[in-house]
Amino acid sequence: MKDTKCLDLIVVLSLNFLINVNMVTELPTNFPHEAPKGYSYEAIPFKRNVIAVWLLCHYEFVYNSGNQSRTIWGFYNTKKREYHSPINSKKVGDTVDLNKTTAYTAMPILKPMRKTILDFL
């Protein structure tokens, strides 16, 4: 009798874990950027106090059979209320100043970009 209760508990805990792993959360309320045209953001729990912010591209590409493409924008620490640049999609980098980020990435802009002909069109 005790063994079946333990197994039931393990099954319930496992199902709750699977449901929570794939859960999409809201973007932080202080997220400063609007998604560029043809893109959107997705926030997914990464660790206990960290949310991974993904940039989703809605254009179709041949290399992935028209499936949605995604790139990591950065990370948000909910406890410290800080944004972090990504080292890669699985590793949190340094804290960033939001004024030095873009809508495409939390990697800080080190040098101002030069104007191009596209800026005048």
NORLIN-V283981 format. One line per field, one symbol per residue. ss: DSSP state (2 for helix, 1 for strand, 0 for the rest). phi: phi as a letter, one per 30 degrees, with the letter a starting at -180 (. if undefined). burial: 1 if it has 16 or more other ideal C-beta (glycine too) atoms within 10 Angstrom, else 0. A space follows every 50 residues. Layout:
ss=???
phi=???
burial=???
This chain:
ss=02222222222222222222200110000000000000111111111001 11111110000222000011111111100001111111001111100222 000000000000000022220
phi=.ddddddddddddddddddddcdccddedcddccddeibbcbcbecbecb ccccccccdcbddbhiddcbbddlbbdddchbcbdddadcbdcddbdddc cbdcacddddbddddbdddcd
burial=00000000000000000000000000000010101000100110110001 11111000000000000000011111100000111100000100010000 100011110000000000000
